Amino acid sequence: MSATLVIVLLVLVVGERAGDALERRQHEVVLGKLPLPEAHGHYERLRRRSRRIRILRALTVAALLTMAYVYRHTLNRTPTAPPTASAPASR
């Protein structure tokens, strides 16, 4: 299970970095073609969106780490013996 979580995290990081690089280059081209006031407004929208995406990614990583923590503690838990029925005490 831990190998699966590492692979998921690796795919998340590598995929997001590649997608971010492509998207950033596309936005640079768009910003270069716009007049300065419009480019500034577009840039501010991109900053807000980027902040939101970073927060969502942090939540995703936190959820992944929480799942790993719960899974690990579930495996390490020792099973408890079922209660046994005791015979009534005779006098």
Beta strands, then each sheet from edge to edge (+ up, - down):
end
